Amino acid sequence: MSTREPLPRAYEPAAVEARWYPHWEEAGYFHGRPDPAKKPYSIVIPPPNVTGILTLGHVLNNTLQDILIRYHRMKGEEVCWFPGTDHAGIATEARVEKYLREKENTGRDKLGREEFINRVWKWKDEFGGKIIRQLRTLGCSCDWERERFTMDEGLSAAVRKVFVELYNKGYIYRGQRMINWCPVAKSALSDEEVIYKDVAGKFYYFRYPISDGSGYLVVATTRPETMFGDTAVAVNPADERYKHLIGKTVKLPLTDREIPIIGDVHADPAKGTGCVKITPAHDPNDFEVGKRHNLEVINVMNPDATLNARAGAKFEGLDRFAARELAVRMMEEQGLVEKVEDIRHAVGYSERGDVPIETLVSYQWFCNMKELAKPAIEAVQSGRIKFHPERWSKTYFHWMENIQDWCISRQIWWGHRIPAWYNDATGEVYVGEEAPAAPGEWRQEEDVLDTWFSSWLWPFSIMGWPEKTEELKYFYPTGDLVTGPDIIFFWVARMIMAGCEFMKEIPFRNVYFTSIIRDEQGRKLSKSLGNSPDPLDVIAEYGADALRFTITYIAPVGMDIRYSNEKCEIGKTFANKLWNACRFRQMQGDTSAHFRALPPEIAAELSGDERWMLAKLDAAIDSINTAIAEFRFHSAAHEVYDLVWSCFCDWFIEAEKVPMRAGGGEKERALAVLDYALYRILRLLHPFMPFITEELAHQMGFLSDGETIMFEPFPEDDGFRNADASELARIDGKFELVRAGRFLKASYNLPDGKKVKFFVKAVDAEALAFLEAEKASALSLLNAEAIEFTLADYDPAAHGAAPSQVCSLGTVYLPLADLIDIAAEKAKLEKQKKELAGWIAGTKARLGNEKFLAKAPANVVAEAKAQLASMEEKLARTDELLESLK
């Protein structure tokens, strides 16, 4: 076989990547087709928001999914990666409203519901789904023919069916409960959409006068603006200080109301003053107290977090924080402020609006999750679903075993409108998949469903459920899910519940939780910190393969990633190393006809180096297969990196130059083995670096037009690792000896190209015989003028001073006569030793200074310790070099 045009000197990823991806997609290579003769394997993509753009989190998540997809495809399975996007109700509505204000000076209230939703669809078609286009740039082999959107008609039908079924079972209901409210979105939020931040605040201690004039009670609050909704003050019925006051009333300051003093165990005598103001409409605990004592529920907050008329004329219309300042000022003027304490406390923030939420009572739609959770808990307990890392199962169980009702309604327009209709004349409520056919004036519920109410159906709705499609029969349940631990409650747990409830089957068998990506200082990547690079810029500079490989290489299981763009040099130099190895092979002649399998006559004549390489390759294949099966992607990347860089490029190619120079049958065998190993390496590496492996497989003549490496078999152990262990150990020993010789040259700054002589004392006669047989190889690898192998001791009197390195096969000596000025070298090393000793003494004194240790930042201390260890190591090596010159 022959190769194609000679490879360019430098690898240009942009040109290669731009050429191959359209070819793959147009050829239909990504399309999964139900095939009873093949084992199915499927993944559903965590649907990114339609408003989203590619982030490094997406890069990691989707790279790992693509590794799994390409791996299983090469394993001969029928593969389908189902892609799509989420309508992201609150986020998309906010984005479109901003766009309309800036571009058209209008908004949803001016346009009305129907026209606004039309504008959102138009915006989505024009600007949405950008991230899907970017995932193609990353090389993701999704089945784009099956791309779905959570508001497609089919998925919307699934949402309506699920809502009606759960309503008819009594799981979904509408009621008045305490909810989280986002003043920006003007909508309810679920508990999982609230992020708690540790912020500075104040504790205000207010005096509430007892109505009979006998004194006052002191209550504490962090939110004085809610005091207008107080309907009681609670004391503990066992508290001797206050129990005689139960049944009396206090005058609620800044109002004309009196409120009762009640006895309730919610008031803890050991906390604060022992008196608690009760605001049932604005605090979850107070809401429960209010139910126990039948207290009035007074909501004093408008949807935008301004105060309403129930707060009084002076406060109506004021922003909540302005109202807080005014209330405190008026309380001070009336002498009703006992004290104010500065505190730090956890405050709930809206994930989308990034403002403090309000907890308030509201009529909303809820889903009772307790029964739905039971089979989902069992699915993980029994091991039918496994979490990787396993520790996340504890988090899952804690949440599921204490699960609360899910607030599923949102006060926005973009989303799945709740399929409930009201007849105001009769008071009837109708819930159905279609509008009621009964006569009368019916109006549909204004609220839409929480975005996650469609996403929890994703693994089966994306395959056409409730229709019994061929895809659903074949590809469900899916194989693996790759996602972030931050949505274990939002999405993972709910998908398991939905799968068990509606499919009577788990949605996936494994869940791999990715790492959090941080910068080199340990900070989470964010736009506000300016430490979050644009992955497309990284791809433009380094290539998609380089980014994919690097982010996999630096992502250990269950640990956060320390990322910087400079680390992409790992992937870039690795790609160049592989490219140059292929260029070298191309220069040696046509591709061997035996690159897929070595015939018996060649296998029987393999050299020790060739058996060593093929054994290393088999061992790496076994390790990588195991690592991928165990979701240790980081380990797999390290394994293939070491195999290619060290074993194949640094040792094997260099060792094979000897038989290649010999010509004839030796060269033919060497090239056949080289091609056989190289093509297995390309297939092994393909899931990690799809573009360069496809390019090189064609450029090397391993594949013809119309073929793709994507469907070539993933390598399996060919039995070479069962070779003679003692022979493999001796080959390892030869390479160890070469490393030692190179180290000795480098120690004295001798150029790589300088021809030198080595003296090697073998450990025994067997080692000596082996080394003599490998003399041509050793001379080539060391670029040596000569090597003397012997069992005799080295004689300094005859050969001069010679530093040495001890190896498993013997001791390597580098005679320095005629190579360096020994006196000058000694003087240089003595000077270096003195300088190092001074630096070490100074650093030890610094680290022994208690003031320095107390005041210096931790990273400065750690850097000083690392520097000390490095200098001590250099000093030890300097002493060794001086000793060798005696």
FENDA-V577566 format. One record per helix or strand of 2 or more residues. SS is the DSSP state (helix for helix, strand for strand). FROM is the first residue (numbers start at 0). LEN is the number of residues. Records with the same first field share a line. If there is no record, write none. Layout:
BEGIN
SS->FROM-LEN ; FROM-LEN
END
This chain:
BEGIN
helix->12-14 ; 55-19 ; 88-16 ; 107-4 ; 112-15 ; 129-9 ; 143-3 ; 152-16 ; 190-3 ; 223-6 ; 242-3 ; 283-10 ; 308-3 ; 319-14 ; 369-12 ; 391-10 ; 451-4 ; 457-4 ; 469-6 ; 484-19 ; 534-8 ; 543-10 ; 564-23 ; 599-4 ; 607-22 ; 632-30 ; 663-22 ; 689-10 ; 708-3 ; 719-3 ; 724-23 ; 764-9 ; 774-8 ; 795-4 ; 821-26 ; 849-6 ; 857-27
strand->39-5 ; 47-2 ; 77-5 ; 83-3 ; 147-2 ; 171-11 ; 186-3 ; 193-17 ; 215-6 ; 231-4 ; 248-3 ; 257-6 ; 274-4 ; 305-2 ; 336-14 ; 357-10 ; 385-3 ; 405-2 ; 408-2 ; 419-4 ; 427-4 ; 442-2 ; 447-2 ; 479-5 ; 509-5 ; 516-2 ; 560-2 ; 756-6 ; 785-5 ; 801-5 ; 809-6
END
